[in-house]
Amino acid sequence: MEKFKKIEDLFKAKEARRKELAKLPIEEKVRILVKLQKLAIPILKSRGIKKEAWKL
């Protein structure tokens, strides 16, 4: 039963994080998106895909 409690806790934390992110202003959400794009670019380049992060 303890294993299921840990999984429940994980899902509760995930839901709380999503609610927290949903409350952010759109400008902050865009900044987060651009950071994620910058993290993904090296991976995409290694696969031969040319992409650039949005310019803010």
N, C-alpha and C positions, 0 to 999 in steps of 0.2 A: 504494500500500500504506500510505502514511503516514496517509491519511484513515481507513482502517479501524482503524489503531492508536489514533487519537484516539477513535473511537467505542467501541472496546474499553475504553479508559481511562475513558470516561464511564460505561459500564455497570458497571465494577468499582467506581468511586467511588459510584455509586448503590447498589449492593449493600452496600458497606461502611457507608454512611450508614444504610441500613435496619437492618442488624445492630446498629449503635450505638443507634439509637432503640428497638429491641426490648429492649435491656438496661435501659432506663430504668424506674424504678419507676412504678407506675400513676398516682400523684399527679402526677408530672411530665408524663406523657402527657396527663392531663386538663388541666393548665395550658396545654400547647401547643395542645390542641384549642380551649380557650376563646380563646386569642390569635387563632387562625385564624377563629373565629366572629366576633370583634370586627372583623377585617379584612374579612370578607364582608358584614357588616351594611350599610354604606353602599351597596354594590353592589346588594344586595337591595332596599333602600329606594328606590333610583333606579328600580327596576323595579316599584315598587308592592307589594312583599312586606314585610309586617311580621314581623320576627323580633327576638329578643333573645338575647344570649349567656347561657350558663348562669351563674348566680350561685354563686360559691364561698364 
